[in-house]
Amino acid sequence: MSPRSESALLTSLKAAAIAAAAGFAFAPAFRGTWLWDDPAQIAENPVLSDPVGLWKIWSGHAGNDFFPLTTSVQWVQWHLWHDQVAGYHITNIALHILSALLLWRLLHKLGTGAAWLGGLLFAVHPLVVESVAWMSELKNTLSLPPLLLAALAYFHFEERMAEKNPLSSRRAPRPTKSNGRGWYVLSLTLFIVAMLCKSTVAMFPAILLLYAWWRWGRLEWRDLWASAPFFAVSIVLGLITIQFQVARAMANVRIPAEGLASRVAAAGPAAVFYVIKAILPVGLYPIYPVWNLGPVPWDALAWCAIIAGLSYCWMRRASWGRHALLGFGFFFINLIPVLGIVPMAFLRISRVSDHFAYLPLVGLVGLAAAAAGRWRAAARPPIFWACAALVIACCVRASRSYSRDFTSEEALWTYTLQNNPRAWLAHNNLGIVLARSGQLDDAIAHLEEAVRLEPDFPEARNNLGLALTDAHRLPEAIDELTEAVRLNPDLAGAHLNLGRAFMAEGRAPEAVVQLEKVLSLEPQNPEARKNLAVAHNNFGNALARAGSLTEAVAEFKQAVRLDPDNSGVHRNLGHALQAMGESSEASVQLEEADRLEQKR
């Protein structure tokens, strides 16, 4: 076997090891079902089943965020496997493995001693479980491969631009075809692709400047000029994302009312939190407690720790500090969009979340690989590989265990509440699951706790009202649903459930008002149309019993218009018309009722 073929075989075995380790770590997720916002994002998203959905996606008429490439991939997925969740999980895991392999290649390109270990560590790190096991986080796993490829292409461009001789003349006069313009265009194109998957990759231009400083020891105007188009793409698509967040995702969401200074201050503890979880990934769960900083200025202490650490690395920049600044810089820079400095809808739930650290984690993994490479050169191989195997084994075990909590809604939210009993969204989501399975008493208890913890959460009040309706506690249900529509007048589901509750209590006129509101919000809502037809029919019956035949006929006609295939409505209209002496029209309605009944 030639050295080249032996090297290719070894590389293939290493790649297979990364894939196998990741596959084993996340195998429980293959059995997972729809979680959290998966139904709204995928399973029940009408845009994904729409034949012209791609046009709606790219024209900005779909979703709370403008991630058109991610949504387009989801559109393709839906047409491939509809509600077969295994296909979605396989896609997420495959993309994550691809990112781990590309990270291995990237670290090798940077001269990192233990590049393969870096790729393996990223592949099985417990902090990535949420992004890989949660199908809606396709935007994370889909955006990272093109971003890593963009970095590799830019590094090729830099190599072509660099001269063979000393640093003083490290650049050719201007980019030409022979010295890397094609790589530059490819890098910019891949960055645009990544931005269209998820705009939190927007800090890539700053990473390019950090890389230039790390490689050459200083920045030149040419570095700024080369990064300018990347900054332009970042700013334009980033502003579009912010606009979508403000106009759609946060339109009916109450987020903490804080000024810029407060948000910047609170970003310090969040950044330190992510560092700790990256280094020691234990105690991970989907919703972390909302911090009550209390009288101790934790935000100031956190920022002091960050500044002190980076300052110490800067003082050692002539040796290891330069590499540490590259790793930590990549980490902290990519955290900026998700630290809450720019308001996000998720801030209402928590200031931190594992899926926000998916991209930044690359920086610390790279730094760990560089440190491991130096240690490998100095340590005895058996000791080094034993320690490396122990770390990887612990990560695989932790990731596999955490992946099991993502197999069902009940498992996920039960686990969350065991660790964070004040997670109001987890109480709400677990209450929905229990209500669907008929465990109404337990469901109502969790939904009441959600309302107690977050009184201004209209969705929880809507869900509580629905559960109370199913439990035949109608006065309480109507109170909760009335409050839900007060908090969010555009919440169609709350109007629909309130209309049902009114019907169940025999208050047809109020039911009609609520159901008509649903149709004004969602004109094509079939459930609302059928329920409104029932409400008009019931109201018509009440009017007919009271002797108000003219008004009753008007209500029955409305019911027929909304549900023309309902034989009972036609029959009621026919009888009302007969009582008014409209024999010919009554015969038409009664004959139609007979025809519909025979058709069944």
C-alpha positions, -999 to +999 in steps of 0.1 A: +000+000+000+014+034-010+019+061+016-008+082-002-033+054-002-025+046+035-030+082+043-063+083+025-074+051+043-065+067+077-083+098+068-114+078+059-112+059+091-110+091+111-140+106+092-159+074+098-151+076+135-165+111+138-197+100+120-201+069+141-195+087+174-220+114+165-245+088+152-243+069+184-245+100+206-277+112+189-293+079+181-321+084+207-332+114+187-341+092+158-371+081+178-381+117+186-414+133+178-424+168+171-412+191+198-418+227+210-425+248+179-419+219+154-456+216+146-460+253+139-427+255+120-430+222+100-459+198+106-487+224+106-470+251+085-493+256+055-465+272+035-446+239+034-475+220+018-483+248-006-472+241-042-462+278-045-447+279-010-412+286-023-424+319-038-440+329-005-409+319+013-385+340-008-409+369-011-410+373+027-447+362+031-440+333+054-427+329+089-415+351+117-380+352+105-364+357+071-344+325+068-355+316+032-330+289+025-337+271+057-375+273+051-369+262+015-351+231+027-380+224+051-404+228+021-384+201+002-383+179+033-420+181+038-426+170+002-402+141+007-414+127+040-443+147+052-449+137+089-422+110+090-400+126+116-370+103+110-362+121+077-359+154+095-337+140+122-314+123+097-310+156+079-301+174+111-276+148+122-260+145+088-255+182+085-240+183+120-216+155+111-207+175+079-199+205+101-177+184+124-157+171+093-154+206+079-142+219+113-116+192+113-104+204+079-105+240+090-084+234+121-059+214+101-057+243+076-049+266+106-021+242+117-039+230+148-021+200+162-051+179+172-075+190+145-092+157+142-099+156+179-114+191+176-138+178+149-146+148+170-152+169+202-176+192+183-194+162+169-203+148+203-203+179+226-234+179+248-240+216+241-250+208+205-277+183+215-305+209+214-296+220+179-292+185+165-322+168+182-347+197+178-359+196+142-368+233+141-331+241+147-323+230+112-313+267+107-283+260+130-271+228+114-278+241+079-260+274+083-227+261+097-214+240+068-215+269+042-200+292+068-171+268+074-167+264+037-167+302+033-138+304+059-118+277+040-123+296+007-112+328+023-081+312+037-073+300+002-078+335-011-054+348+016-028+322+006-030+333-030-027+369-020+003+364+003+037+366-012+064+340-004+087+366+012+086+385+045+056+401+062+064+436+050+052+428+015+028+400+023+002+411-003+002+412-041-008+447-053-045+438-061-066+406-064-063+390-098-075+357-112-041+341-106-039+351-070-073+341-056-101+363-069-122+331-076-117+319-040-128+353-027-160+353-048-167+317-036-162+327+000-186+357-003-212+335-021-210+309+006-214+335+033-245+348+016-258+312+016-251+309+053-268+342+061-299+330+042-300+300+065-296+319+097-285+355+102-267+350+135-237+341+113-235+378+106-203+383+126-182+364+101-167+396+086-153+405+121-139+370+123-121+376+090-104+406+105-095+386+137-080+359+115-059+385+095-046+399+128-039+363+141-020+353+110+000+385+102+002+402+136-015+434+124-043+447+102-039+466+070-063+487+049-064+458+025-079+436+052-107+462+058-112+465+021-115+427+015-140+424+044-162+453+033-185+433+010-190+408+038-199+436+062-224+449+036-241+415+033-241+411+070-257+445+076-284+443+049-296+408+058-291+414+095-314+445+093-340+425+074-339+399+102-343+425+129-373+440+110-389+406+108-383+400+146-399+433+155-428+432+131-437+395+135-419+375+161-422+402+188-455+418+175-476+403+204-448+393+227-439+412+259-402+412+264-383+427+293-384+465+291-347+473+294-326+500+279-294+494+258-271+498+288-291+472+309-290+448+280-253+452+275-247+447+312-268+416+313-248+402+283-218+397+305-232+370+328-248+353+297-214+352+280-197+337+311-226+312+313-218+299+278-181+296+286-189+275+317-213+253+298-189+248+269-160+238+293-182+218+317-214+207+298-234+194+327-268+206+340-281+213+304-318+217+298-340+234+273-352+264+294-328+279+320-341+299+349-346+336+345-317+352+365-324+373+395-291+390+399-301+405+433-279+430+451-246+415+440-234+431+407-229+399+389-231+417+355-201+439+365-181+409+379-188+389+347-176+417+325-145+422+347-137+385+344-140+386+306-119+417+302-093+404+326-090+371+308-088+387+273-063+413+287-041+385+300-042+367+267-033+400+250-002+404+272+009+369+261+001+375+224+037+369+214+032+332+222+001+312+232-020+343+238-024+350+201-040+316+196-062+320+227-074+354+214-084+338+181-104+310+199-120+332+225-125+360+200-144+337+177-165+325+206-174+359+220-178+377+187-203+351+175-222+353+208-229+390+202-261+385+182-277+362+208-267+378+241-299+400+241-281+432+232-305+432+202-340+424+215-353+389+206-386+372+212-368+344+231-357+368+258-392+365+273-384+328+280-348+330+291-316+350+285-297+319+274-302+287+255-280+259+243-289+264+206-275+299+207-240+285+214-239+261+185-218+284+162-197+301+190-187+267+204-165+262+173-141+288+187-136+271+221-134+236+205-107+249+182-088+263+212-092+230+230-078+212+199-048+236+198-041+230+235-044+193+230-020+194+201+006+211+222+001+186+251+003+157+227+038+169+216+050+170+252+031+141+268+035+104+265+012+090+238-006+065+260-014+091+286-025+116+260-048+092+242-062+078+274-072+113+286-086+122+251-106+090+250-120+097+285-131+132+276-148+120+243-164+090+261-179+114+288-192+137+261-208+108+241-224+094+272-238+129+283-250+137+248-267+103+244-284+106+278-296+142+270-308+131+236-333+108+253-350+138+268-358+150+232-378+119+222-412+133+232-429+164+244-437+148+277-402+136+283-387+170+274-409+191+295-409+167+325-371+168+325-371+206+322-395+211+351-374+187+373-345+211+368-364+244+365-398+242+381-405+279+374-403+274+336-437+287+328-434+277+291-426+241+301-457+240+324-478+253+294-463+228+270-466+198+293-502+209+301-510+207+264-496+172+262-515+160+292-547+175+280-544+157+247-539+124+264-571+130+285-553+137+318-573+169+324-567+174+361-529+172+357-531+194+326-551+220+343-527+221+373-497+227+350-516+253+329-527+271+360-491+272+372-481+286+338-506+314+342-496+321+377-459+324+367-466+344+336-501+361+339-497+380+306-491+349+285-523+347+263-514+313+249-513+297+284-547+312+292-561+299+259-548+264+266-561+266+302-595+277+289-597+249+264-588+223+291-614+238+315-640+236+287-632+199+282-635+194+319-670+211+317-659+239+340-674+265+316-676+297+337-639+294+346-631+285+310-649+316+297-630+338+322-596+325+310-605+327+273-619+362+277-586+373+293-566+356+265-584+376+238-580+407+258-542+402+260-540+393+223-570+403+202-554+387+172-551+352+187-576+333+165-574+301+185-585+319+217-615+334+199-624+300+185-622+283+219-642+311+235-669+307+208-670+270+216-673+276+253-701+301+247-719+275+226-715+248+253-731+272+278-759+280+254-749+316+247-752+314+209-751+352+202-718+356+220-705+325+203-713+340+169-694+372+177-662+353+186-664+329+157-669+357+132-638+373+147-619+341+139-630+342+103-620+379+101-585+368+112-583+335+093-609+336+065-602+300+054-603+284+088-626+254+082-630+246+119-642+282+126-667+280+097-682+248+109-685+260+145-699+293+133-725+274+113-734+255+145-737+287+165-760+303+139-780+272+138-783+271+176-792+308+177-818+302+150-834+274+171-836+296+201-852+324+181-876+300+165-887+287+199-892+323+210-914+329+180-890+352+162-892+333+129-878+361+106-847+364+127-845+326+129-846+322+092-818+347+088-796+328+112-804+294+095-795+310+061-761+321+076-756+285+088-764+271+054-739+295+037-712+285+061-719+247+060-739+238+030-734+201+035-751+200+069-785+183+064-798+194+098-793+231+090-812+227+058-841+209+076-843+236+104-844+263+077-871+244+059-893+240+090-889+277+098-899+287+063-929+264+065-940+281+097-938+314+079-959+301+050-930+300+025-940+266+013-921+265-020-888+276-006-893+253+024-898+224+001-864+232-016-846+231+018-863+200+030-856+182-003-819+192+000-819+179+036-833+145+024-807+144-005-778+150+019-790+124+043-794+098+016-759+107+003-742+097+036 
